[in-house]
Amino acid sequence: MTTLPIVTPTLVSVSSRREAREARAAVRDVTSSSDLVKSPQLSTQMSTKLGNSQALASNALPLLPTNYFQKLSAMTPSTTTAIVSRYPQAPLFPVIRGPAISNEWQQYPVLAVTDVSPDTKLIRLGLPHANDRLRLSPGQHIYVGLRKNDGGMVSRSYTPVTDAYGYFEIIVKTYKAGIISRYIHGLHVDEKIHIKGPAGKYEHPELDSFGHYVMLACGSGITPMFQLLTTIFSSPLEMATVTLVYANRTEDDILLRKELDAFAGRHRSRLVIVYVLSQPKDSAWTPSGHINSTVIRSALADGKDDQSTMVLVCGTSGFCASARNICTQLRGHSDNLFVF
């Protein structure tokens, strides 16, 4: 396996980073970068905001599309603001809707079922309207439920790996004793499934709160990490580096391998992915075995210092307990550590 080297990214000065955040906040105050907005008051507000922020953002422009602020400045009350580059599949003029999920159980139709590995499927679920999106906060998850004979519900949490207009997708790994996973694997297109949410205690830090993220995952525990990777690398002003250590039995069990490798290829200076296999077919595969103190120590060392490093853990209960203990022993504390 070829290990991607971590290269120290080129960072702008501290003052430039602060100014970049102020510029981004100014734009975020009046519109969302992932939606179309149609508002007669938008241009006046935008002009005021940009008049103050455009100069501040001059040092940050290399981090943004070169015509980003120019396009925003050119808006007039008679034009419709179109900021849709991140979601090209979105309808041209969608009605802006709230999160398409409720804390009450609702049914969602199965649109597609795709085999990802021998024991894992990708389930695409439809939303009520073509303009709907889940709009989960980074690190949040949903609950999938199965009604019992007594009318109650048994449920399990899943982190969506896709949040698109009109649908979302979850990855489900089946287990012999897994009531919900076996139920989901038996679903067919057009059947409906009970879902509610959002849920989760994780709150993603503000921009530049941490310079380095260490993500420790095993099996389907990759899904919240994938969601957070998407969040971190979709922000043009985020400069944090990430080390992802992902454990599986064999190479065939690595979920989202194609997408993860694509992330690593696009962000070589900021992302390192280490695949750890407990039963590699190739005896030369390294690292092999289980995630241990040596592997975690190396991942922690990728950051500049301990205080600027955030550790995230997700996987089986045994994996999470072991990873938490190792991190606490190596760092001497449990601060800035979150277990999903």
N, C-alpha and C positions, 0 to 999 in steps of 0.2 A: 504494500500500500504506500502510495506517495503521500507524505504528510505535508500539508500546506504550511509554509513558513509564515510566521507573523512578522509583519513589517511595520515599524512605527509610522502611523499615518501622519501626513503633513497637517498640522493644526494651525488655525489662525490664532492671533494673540488673544489674551484673556479679554481685553477690552472689546475686540472684534466679536468674540463669542457672545459677550453680554449684549452688544449692540444688535447682533443677529437675532438674539432671543427677543429683544424689544421690537424689532421689525416684524418678526413672525407673529408676536402677540397682537400687534396692531392690525395685521391682516385677519387673524383669527377672530378678533372682536366683531368683525362685520360680516364675515362669510365663512363657510366651511369649504376646505380645499377639495372635498370629495363629492360635492353636489353642485347642481345648478341652482342659482338663486335668482328670483325675479322680484325686484323690489324697487319702487320709485325713489325710496330714500337712500338706496345703497350708494349711489354715486356721490352724493353730498358727503355722507359719512366717510366713504373711502378717500375722497379728496383730502378731507381734513386729516385723517389718519396717515395717509401716505405723504402728505406735505411735511409731517413731522418725522416720519420714519424712513423716507427714501434716502435722506442724507445719512442717517444712522446705519442704513443697510448697505452703504456703498462698499464697505469692506467685506460684506458677506455675499455680494453678488456672485463671486465664483462658485458659491455653494448652491446657487439657484439657477434656473434657466435664465439666459441672458436677457430675455424680454419679459421676465416675470412682472416686475414693477411697472414697466412701460405699458403692458397690457392692462394692468389694473388702473393705472392713472388715466388711460384713454376712455374709461367708461363714462357714459352719460346717462341721465335719468331715462332716456328713451331707448336705451339698449338693454338687452338681457345679459346678465353676467353669466359667462360659461366657463366654468373651471372643472373640466371633466377628464383631463388627461389620465388621471389615475384609474378612472372607471369608464373606459371606452365602450363597454357593453351597456351602459346605462341608457335609458330612454332619453331622447333629445331634450324634452321639457318635462321632467318628472315633477309631480306634486311632492313637495318635501313632507315625508311622513316620519312619525316617531318610530322607536324600536318596534319591530314586528314580532314581539314576543310578550307574554304576560306571565305573571306569577301564579296564574291559574292554569290548570291543565287545558291545553288546546290540541287539536289534531292537525297534523301536517301530512300532505301526501308524499309518497315516495316517487321521485322522478326518475331515478336511475340507481342501479346497484352494480358496482365494479369490483372485481377481485383484485386486491392489492398484493396479497401473499396467500399461501395455503390456508391460513387461519384468520385473515384480515380482509375486511371489505370497506370500500368507500361508498357511503350512502348520501345521495343527493336528495334533499327535501325541499319541496316547494313552499313559498310564502304566499299569503293571501292575495297580494297584488304585485304586479310586475315592477312597481316602483319601491317596494318594500326592501329593507335590509335589516338584519338583526341588530346591527350597531352595538355590539357588545364592547365594553371597555377592554383594553388589553389584559389578558390573564383571566377573564371571566369565562364561565362555562354554562352549559344548559343541562337540564335533567330530562332523560328519556324514561317514560314510565310504562308500566304494564299493570293493567287492572287485575286484581285478584278476585277469586270467587266471592269473597265477603264484601266486595265493593271498594276495598282499599287499594292503594297503589304501591308497587315496589319499583324503585327507581335507581338509576345510576347516572353519574355525571359524565359528560363528554365535552371536549373543547372543539368548537368548529374550526376547521382548517381553511375554509373558504366562506367568505361573507360577501356574496354578490347580489346585484339587484335581482329580485325574484326568487332566489334560492340560496341555500347554504349547504355545506357538506361536513359530515363527521366521519372519522375513521374508527371502525369498531373491530377490535380483536376478540375472537371468541375463546371462551374457556369452558372446560367440561362442566364446572360447577357454576358457570355464569348464566343465571336465568335471563337477564336482560340481553346479554351479548348473543346468546343462542336464539332468543326471540327475534332480535334485529336481523341476524343472519338468515332467518327464514322468511323475511319479508320480500314481497315482489312489487314491481312497479304498479302504481295506482292504489296500493294499500295505504292506510293512514296509521300514524304513530302519535302517541301522546307526548307532548313536550311542554316544559315550562321553564322560566328563568327570567332574567339572568341570575347567576349565583357566583359566589367566590369572594374571598377576602383580600385578594391581591390588589394593590393599587400601584399602577406603574408610576415610577418616579418622574418628576419633572425633567425637562430637557437638561442635559449636562449635570444631573445630580450625581451620576457615577461615570467614571471613565472606562470601567471594564465590567462586563457581565460574565460570570461563570455559570454555565447551564449544565446541570448533571441530570441525565435522563436515561430511562431504560424502557424498552418496549413501546407501548402506546403512550407512555409519558412524554413522548416527543411532541404531542399535539399542542400543549400550551407553549412550549418552547418555539415551535414553528410559528405560532401566532405572534409571539413577542419578537421573533426575528423579523417578521414582516413589518411590525410596528417600528422597530428600531431602524431598519434599513429603508423604510419608505419616507422617512423624514429627511429632507435635504439639509437640515441644520443640526441633526444628531451626529456626534462624532465619537461615540463610545465604541470600544472594541469588544468583541465577544469570543469566548472560547466555549464551544459546545462539546461535551464529552457524552457520547451516546452509546449505551451498552445493549447488546443483543446476543442471542445464541449463535446464529450463523449470519453470513452476509445476506442471504435471502430474506432474513427477518427484518432487515433495516427498512423501516417505513419512511416514505417520502424521500428516498435516497436521491432520486433524480432532482427533486426540487432543492434539497439541501446542497447537493453538489453545485447546482446552478447558483445558489446564494454565495457559496464559497468562491466560485469562479468570478462572480461580479464584484465581490468585496474582498479580494485577496489581502489588502492591507489592513483589514479590520476584523476579519472572521477566520477563525481556525476551528476545524471540525475534526474530532478524534473519535473514530469508531472502535469500540472495544468489543471483542467477540469472545464468548466463553467456550464455544465449540467451533472454531474456524476450520474450514475444510483444508485450507492452506496452512501447514504447520509453521510457515514463515511469517504468518500474520502477526503484526505487533501494533498496539498492545493486545494481548490475549488474556483470558481469565476474566476477572471481575474488576469493576472500578474499585481501586484501593488507594491508600494514602499516597503512593508514588505518583499515580495518575492525577489525583486531585492536587497534590503539591505543585506539579508541573503546570496545571491549569491556572492555579492561583498566582503563580509566578509570572504569568503573561501580563498581569496588571502592573501598573507603576507602583502602587502601594495598597495596603490592605484597606484603608479607610475609603478609598475611591472604588472599591470592588463590591459588587452585589452578587450573591450566590443564590441561584434558583435550583430547586430540586423537584423532580416529579418521576414517579414510577410506582412499583409495588411498595407495600408497607415496609417490607424488610429492606428493600433498596433504600428507601427514604430515610429510615432509621439509621442505617449504616453510613450513608452519605452525610447526614447531619452530624453524627458523632465524629466522623473523621474530620470534617470541616471545623467543627468546634475545637477539636484537639489541636489541629494545625494552626488555627488562627488565635486560639486562646480566648475566644468569645463566640457568641452566637448572634452578634449584631449583623444587620444587613444580610440576613439569610432567610429565605422564604421557602417553605415546603408546600407544594400544591396538594 
